[in-house]
C-alpha cells in the first residue's frame, strides 16, 4: 500500500494510491468514514487499522468502484508533515565516508532535522541567498509506527510503519562551520520527503537490497543499494531507541551513498532551474525542481 498526505480545498487529508495506477488515489474517508485525516494518527492506530484500509482500497480497485481521483488534483505534503522527530544518519555507506575523507565509523553519526526543513514531492527545493553550495543526498526514510524504547535487532522492524524517499539537501559550507552538522542540514525547504509512504509488506524486510539512485537533470549522480548500508534499518532503530523513545510519526533518514556533489572534481552543486530526483526500487521517485529563494 502507498499512502499520501495531501492538501485540497484548504484542508489536509490522507489518501491511498491506486494499486495498479499510481496517477490515481482515493481518500481514506471514502473507505471508512471514521478514518483519521492525519496519516500520523492513522499509523499510530497500528498495522491492523492500516491493513483494513488497504484491503478496502484493493477491493475498490478490483471492482472498479468510483471514488478514485487524479493525484495531480491535490497538493502533496511531506509524507509526515510534522514529524515529532527526524533523526538523520551520517556516513552510513562506507564509500560515502571514504569520498569525504572520513574513516569507516565504528558508531553511526547522528544529527536532527526540523520539520520546517521539509518539502513534498514536486515542491521547490530552496537554494538560500547565503550559499551556492546546495548539495543532494539520496536516502531511504523509515517512518516509525509504534512507540518503541530499547528495541532489539530481532524486534525492531515491528515498529516500522513504512518507507519513503528522502533528499537530505545540505548547504556544505554551513555544514562545516561547526563540528556538528545540524546548521547546514536545516535550511528551510531543503529536505524533500515523499512521494508517499510504502508499507513494509510491499518490500523486503528492512527495505534491504533496494536500488537507490539520485539524478540531477537526468544524469545519474549516485547509484547504490541499501544492502551497502553499514547499519541496517533494524540496527539503526535498536541503536537510536537505546537512547530515545521513538514514537509514531518519527522519521529516521538512513544516510546516503557515494556520489554527492561536493566530492566530485569539480564539485557539482544544485542551481536554480535544476531538477533533482531520488528513486528507490519498490518505493518510487521523489522529484523536486530547484529554485532560488525569493528575496525582497
N, C-alpha and C positions, 0 to 999 in steps of 0.2 A: 504493500500500500504506500501511496505517496500523498502526504498531507501538506497543504499550503496554508499560510496565513496571508490574509488579503484585506484590502480596504475598498469599499464600494459604498456609494451613497452616504458618505460621511460616517460610516460605521465599519468596525473591523469584524472579521469572521474567519472561520476555519472551513477549508474545503478538502475534498478528496479528488485526486486526479483520476480520470478515466483509466481503467486498467490496460486498455489497448490503444487509446487515442490521447496522448499527452497534451493535446490542444484543448481538451475539454475537462471540466471539473464539475462537481456537484457540491452544494453547501451541505454541511453536516445536519442542519436542521430540517432539510428535506428528507433525510433518512431517519431522524429521531428528533422530534420536537423539543426534547429536553436536553439535547446535546449542547455543551457549552460553546460559547462563541470564541473562547480563547483556546488555542492549541495547547498552551502550557497547562491550563486547567484540565483539558481532556486527557493528556498523557498522565497527569497526576492521578486520574481515576483508575489507572492501571491497564495492563495489557488486555484484560477481558473486555473492558469498555471500548478500547481501540479496536480490538478484533471484531466486536459486534458491528461497529460502524463499517469496517472494511468488508465484512461479509455482506452487509446490506447493499453496499456500493457495487460489489461484484454481481450480486443478483440483479440489481437495477440495470447494470450494463448488459448482462446476458439476455435480459428480457426486453431490452430496448425501451425502457421506461423513459418518460420525459423527466426533465429536471437537470439535464446536463447543459452547462453554459460554456461559452467561449472563454478560455483563460485570459485572452487579451482584453476582455471587457472589464477586468478588475486590475487594481494596482497591487502587485505582490509586496508583501512586507518581509523583513528578515524572518527566517523560519520561526524563531522565538524572538519577538520584538524587544522584549525587556528581560533578558535572562538574569536570574539572581546573581550568577557568577559566570564569568568567561575566563577559564583557565587555559593559558596557552603554553605549549611545549616548544622549547628551542632545541636545536641540534639533535633531533630525533632520527636523522638519517646520517649515516657515517660519512657519505660523500659530501653532503652539505656542510658538515662540520669541517671536513678537510679543505673544501674550497674557500672557507673563511679563515683558514689558518688556525683552526681550533683542534685540539686533540680529541680523540674519541672520549666522550664523557663517561664517568662512572656512575653518575646520577643525573636524571633529567634536569634541564634548566627550565624554570617556570617563571612566567610573568602573567599579569592580569590585563584584560581589556575591559573597557567600559561600554555600556550599551549605546552611548551617544556616538560611538565609532562605527556602528553597524549600518549597513545598507542592504537592500534586497537585490535580487536578480533583476537586471536591466536598469537599475538605478545608476546614476552617475557616481563613479569613484572620483573623489575630490582631491585635486592637487592644490595644496595651500600656497599662498604667495611667498611664504618664508623659506621655501625649499624647492629645489628642482631635482631632488633625489628620491622620488617616489618609486619604490620597488614592489614587485609582485612576489607572492609566496602561495603556491598551491597547497592546500591542506585538506585532510579529512576531518570533519567536525563530528563529534559524538554528543548527542543530546541525552541527558540523564532523565529517566522516567520515574524513579522512585528514590526516596530518601535512603542514603547508604552511608555508613560510617565504618571504617576499618574493614572494607571488603577484602576477600581473598581473591587470588587469581582464578580460583575454581568457580567462585560465585559472582564475580564482578560483572559479567555480561548480563546477569539478570536485571541489573539496574539500567540497562540501555533502552531508551525509547526508540532511537533511530539514528540515522546518519544523514549528513548533508555535505555539500561542498563549502569550502571557506577560502577566502583570499585574504591572507594576513598582510595587507598593504602596509608598507613600512617606509618612513622617512629616515633614510640611512644616516644622514648627518645628525639628526636629532637622536637617533638610537644610540649614537656613540658620544653624545655629550656627557653621559654619565655611565657609571659602571652597570647600572640597571637599565634594561631596555624599554621600560614602560613608556617613557615620554615619546619615543619615536613610533610606538605602536598604537597610539590612542588619538591621533588627529581625527577630527570629525569626518565621517563619510569615507573612511579608508578600509573598513573591514566588511567585505562582501560575504553574505551568508545566505545560501539558497541552492537551487531554486525551490527545493521542497525537502521535507523530511521523509526518508525512506525507512520503513520499518525493518527490524532485523531479520524477519523471516524471508525477505527477498534477497539477502546477501549471505556470503559465507560467514561463519562465526567470527565475530570481532572485525568484520569487514576486511578480512585478511586476504592478501594476494590480489588486490584490485589495481588495475592500471590507474595511474594518476598523472595528469598532463596539464601544463599551462601553455597557452598560445597567446602571443602578442601580435595583433594584426594578422592573425592566421598562421604565424610562424611558431613552430614548437620551440619552447624555451626550456621546459622541464619535462622529463619523461621518466617515470619510475613505477614502482609498485609498492603498495602498502605492506607487502611482505618484507620490505627492506627497512621498516621502522626498527630502531634499536629496542624500543619498548612498545609492546603490543597494546591494544586498547585495554585488554583486561589488566595488564600490568600497570598501565597508567592510572586506571581507576583505583586499583589497590594502593598505589603509591600516594595519590592525591588524597584519598579518603582516609589514609593513615593520619593525615594532618587535619583535614577539614571535612565536615559533613557535606556531602553532595545532596542536592535537592532537585525535585522535578523542575525541568527547565534550565538547569545548569548546562553549560557547554564546555567541552574540552576540545581545543584545536590542537591536533596531534603532531604538528611540525611539518616542515617542508623538505622535499628532496633537493638535490643539487640542480644548478642551472639558473639560479636567481641572477638578477641584473647586475648587482654591484660586483659580483665575482667574475664577470666577463671582461675581455680585453678587446675593444674599450668597453667600459661599463654601459649597460643599457637601462635607462630609467623611463618610466611612463610619462607621456606628454599629452597635452590637450588634443583631443581628436582620436587618440588611440582606442583600441578595443582589446580588453583582456578577457580571456576565457579560462576557466578552471573546469576540467572534465574528469570525473571519476567513474570508472566502469561500474555499471549497475545502479548508479545514483543519478547522474545527469550532468548537464553542462550549465555552469554558472557564468553568465555573460554580463560585462559591465563596460560601458563607454567611460573614458577618462575625460574629465572636464576641469579646467582651471577654476578655482574658487572665485565667485563673483565678488568684486570689491567696489566700494562706493567711490 
